Amino acid sequence: MKIAQNNTEETTVVIIGAGASGLTLATFLQMAGIACIVLERRNRSYIEMRQRAGVVDARAVRMFEQWDLTDKLLAGPVATTIDYRLNGIGRIFKITEEDGISSRFCTQQMLVGNLMRELLDNMSGDVRFDVSDIGIHNEEGHRPKVTYTDASGSHELVCDYIAGCDADRGITRSSIPEGVLTKYTHEFGYAWLAALVEAPVTGNPIMAISDHGCVAQLPRGPHRSRYYLQCPLRDGAEEWTDDRVWNEIRLRLNDESIQNAIVHDKFFVPLRSVVYAPMQYRNLFLVGDAAHLVPPTSAKGMNLALYDVDILSQAILKAVRDKDTSALENYSETVLPHIWNYQDFAVWMTDMMHDAGDPTQNGTFRQQIARARLDNLFNSETAAHLHSEYQRGTN
Ligand SMILES: Cc1cc2nc3c(=O)[nH]c(=O)nc-3n(C[C@H](O)[C@H](O)[C@H](O)COP(=O)(O)OP(=O)(O)OC[C@H]3O[C@@H](n4cnc5c(N)ncnc54)[C@H](O)[C@@H]3O)c2cc1C
């Protein structure tokens, strides 16, 4: 990093947002010797406490392996199976492997904490927390500039590239002039209540369908898990008391032996899919949730964000080291087919799971069709293989 004036600095890449994608991108760039500065509006401990995804998929594991970071970042056990159930009866379903590499049960919180330690404590990376008033100047014919404020005053960063890793409500996407981006969106018409509870997954993670709606239980570390419960859009988290949550879990899993445990937090998540295209404008590149959202049913949001980082980091390396900007120019075109493939998977999976459950959703005919499909998945090796191929994006 070069100091140009009192409060003006130069760097190669400014990354907005220190979440899963921003920290991964910064770690790769730092390892490759490319100067970068991360700007984050929250403080470090807030970010390290934020609990979200729970599985790093096989593709992302392979990416971290290529950077020799798997052991440092992905401490969780290998994820090989999920317990799928239909009205209490089900079978163990094998999670996709890619070329012998398995997914990992590693919470997003653990990944982010490990990235933070690697980047800040072991690599002297530059992450600036508690910043506000970020301004993006990305004009034709000029090097991009990012301005921001912190406790010490106003600052300006002159750079070559800006990575917008600041999720759906961040500021980078809104800095792109109106008319450049197209927003594609799909509302599913129902919601999930997400409850983080003080009860670990004791066997396999569970995805269960019942006449009362879907329920999923996914691991979130050694002592906690997150339950997801399908609920109507008209509900809100406040209508779901802790007792109601546990009663519905027992009902939907058909298991009266489940005991109430502490509920740490509850979110109400209306299910929707969103894609913004193109994912770049001049020298600004959108990454992860800043460019696309998938419903949590597909467990892919963080993994898609990591996919974007994989493509963008390689493109930046090529631009900086080889002075070849072709991969950067094609970033959006390279990434979007993969994103749409997963949107397709997410819609298929989400509709099937919800149609198969509560018949007030789409009627008993759709319920039976969806159950037949699930039955195929549970009982047919061919269908299960096709599902795996679908999820890998190879269909
Ligand atoms: C309840 C829940 C459950 C989920 N479950 C799963 C799952 O099981 N599997 C899965 O793969 N995905 C899951 N996801 C999705 C996953 O968490 C996201 O897709 C992932 O976090 C995207 O990473 P990101 O880096 O794009 O955004 P984030 O991780 O959200 O990071 C964005 C960062 O930008 C910062 N920021 C925002 N605005 C500004 C600003 N103006 N200035 C500076 N910084 C800013 C934020 O503070 C944050 O640190 C879940 C999400 C939620 C909410």
The ligand as an SDF file (V2000), in Angstrom:
LIG
                    3D

 53 58  0  0  0  0  0  0  0  0999 V2000
  -30.3790  -17.3730    8.5380 C   0  0  0  0  0  0  0  0  0  0  0  0
  -29.5190  -17.6880    7.3540 C   0  0  0  0  0  0  0  0  0  0  0  0
  -29.1760  -19.0050    7.0760 C   0  0  0  0  0  0  0  0  0  0  0  0
  -28.3780  -19.3220    5.9930 C   0  0  0  0  0  0  0  0  0  0  0  0
  -28.0700  -20.6260    5.7490 N   0  0  0  0  0  0  0  0  0  0  0  0
  -27.2430  -20.9300    4.7290 C   0  0  0  0  0  0  0  0  0  0  0  0
  -26.8340  -22.2750    4.4830 C   0  0  0  0  0  0  0  0  0  0  0  0
  -27.2490  -23.2020    5.1760 O   0  0  0  0  0  0  0  0  0  0  0  0
  -25.9580  -22.5250    3.4730 N   0  0  0  0  0  0  0  0  0  0  0  0
  -25.4520  -21.5070    2.6870 C   0  0  0  0  0  0  0  0  0  0  0  0
  -24.6170  -21.7760    1.7990 O   0  0  0  0  0  0  0  0  0  0  0  0
  -25.8570  -20.2310    2.8640 N   0  0  0  0  0  0  0  0  0  0  0  0
  -26.7180  -19.9240    3.8680 C   0  0  0  0  0  0  0  0  0  0  0  0
  -27.0890  -18.6370    4.0790 N   0  0  0  0  0  0  0  0  0  0  0  0
  -26.6480  -17.6260    3.1280 C   0  0  0  0  0  0  0  0  0  0  0  0
  -25.2400  -17.1590    3.4430 C   0  0  0  0  0  0  0  0  0  0  0  0
  -25.1340  -16.7830    4.7910 O   0  0  0  0  0  0  0  0  0  0  0  0
  -24.9120  -15.9890    2.5210 C   0  0  0  0  0  0  0  0  0  0  0  0
  -25.1820  -16.3660    1.1980 O   0  0  0  0  0  0  0  0  0  0  0  0
  -23.4380  -15.5720    2.6640 C   0  0  0  0  0  0  0  0  0  0  0  0
  -23.2240  -14.9660    3.9140 O   0  0  0  0  0  0  0  0  0  0  0  0
  -23.0520  -14.6040    1.5460 C   0  0  0  0  0  0  0  0  0  0  0  0
  -21.7630  -14.1380    1.7960 O   0  0  0  0  0  0  0  0  0  0  0  0
  -21.4000  -12.6460    1.4310 P   0  0  0  0  0  0  0  0  0  0  0  0
  -19.9460  -12.5090    1.7410 O   0  0  0  0  0  0  0  0  0  0  0  0
  -21.9010  -12.3250    0.0830 O   0  0  0  0  0  0  0  0  0  0  0  0
  -22.2500  -11.7390    2.4380 O   0  0  0  0  0  0  0  0  0  0  0  0
  -22.1260  -11.5990    4.0190 P   0  0  0  0  0  0  0  0  0  0  0  0
  -21.5260  -12.8230    4.6080 O   0  0  0  0  0  0  0  0  0  0  0  0
  -23.4820  -11.1740    4.4870 O   0  0  0  0  0  0  0  0  0  0  0  0
  -21.1030  -10.4270    4.2150 O   0  0  0  0  0  0  0  0  0  0  0  0
  -21.4050   -9.0890    3.8520 C   0  0  0  0  0  0  0  0  0  0  0  0
  -20.5670   -8.1470    4.7220 C   0  0  0  0  0  0  0  0  0  0  0  0
  -20.7040   -6.8230    4.2450 O   0  0  0  0  0  0  0  0  0  0  0  0
  -20.8680   -5.9460    5.3530 C   0  0  0  0  0  0  0  0  0  0  0  0
  -21.5540   -4.7520    4.8940 N   0  0  0  0  0  0  0  0  0  0  0  0
  -22.8510   -4.6060    4.5370 C   0  0  0  0  0  0  0  0  0  0  0  0
  -23.0920   -3.3370    4.1640 N   0  0  0  0  0  0  0  0  0  0  0  0
  -21.9380   -2.6560    4.2950 C   0  0  0  0  0  0  0  0  0  0  0  0
  -21.5630   -1.3190    4.0590 C   0  0  0  0  0  0  0  0  0  0  0  0
  -22.4560   -0.4070    3.6520 N   0  0  0  0  0  0  0  0  0  0  0  0
  -20.2910   -0.9680    4.2800 N   0  0  0  0  0  0  0  0  0  0  0  0
  -19.3660   -1.8820    4.6890 C   0  0  0  0  0  0  0  0  0  0  0  0
  -19.6770   -3.1760    4.9440 N   0  0  0  0  0  0  0  0  0  0  0  0
  -20.9410   -3.5530    4.7380 C   0  0  0  0  0  0  0  0  0  0  0  0
  -21.6800   -6.7810    6.3420 C   0  0  0  0  0  0  0  0  0  0  0  0
  -21.5920   -6.2970    7.6770 O   0  0  0  0  0  0  0  0  0  0  0  0
  -21.0270   -8.1370    6.1690 C   0  0  0  0  0  0  0  0  0  0  0  0
  -19.9220   -8.3150    7.0280 O   0  0  0  0  0  0  0  0  0  0  0  0
  -27.8960  -18.2830    5.1530 C   0  0  0  0  0  0  0  0  0  0  0  0
  -28.2300  -16.9490    5.4270 C   0  0  0  0  0  0  0  0  0  0  0  0
  -29.0340  -16.6430    6.5060 C   0  0  0  0  0  0  0  0  0  0  0  0
  -29.3840  -15.1940    6.7900 C   0  0  0  0  0  0  0  0  0  0  0  0
  1  2  1  0
  2  3  1  0
  2 52  2  0
  3  4  2  0
  4  5  1  0
  4 50  1  0
  5  6  2  0
  6  7  1  0
  6 13  1  0
  7  8  2  0
  7  9  1  0
  9 10  1  0
 10 11  2  0
 10 12  1  0
 12 13  2  0
 13 14  1  0
 14 15  1  0
 14 50  1  0
 15 16  1  0
 16 17  1  0
 16 18  1  0
 18 19  1  0
 18 20  1  0
 20 21  1  0
 20 22  1  0
 22 23  1  0
 23 24  1  0
 24 25  2  0
 24 26  1  0
 24 27  1  0
 27 28  1  0
 28 29  2  0
 28 30  1  0
 28 31  1  0
 31 32  1  0
 32 33  1  0
 33 34  1  0
 33 48  1  0
 34 35  1  0
 35 36  1  0
 35 46  1  0
 36 37  1  0
 36 45  1  0
 37 38  2  0
 38 39  1  0
 39 40  1  0
 39 45  2  0
 40 41  1  0
 40 42  2  0
 42 43  1  0
 43 44  2  0
 44 45  1  0
 46 47  1  0
 46 48  1  0
 48 49  1  0
 50 51  2  0
 51 52  1  0
 52 53  1  0
M  END
$$$$
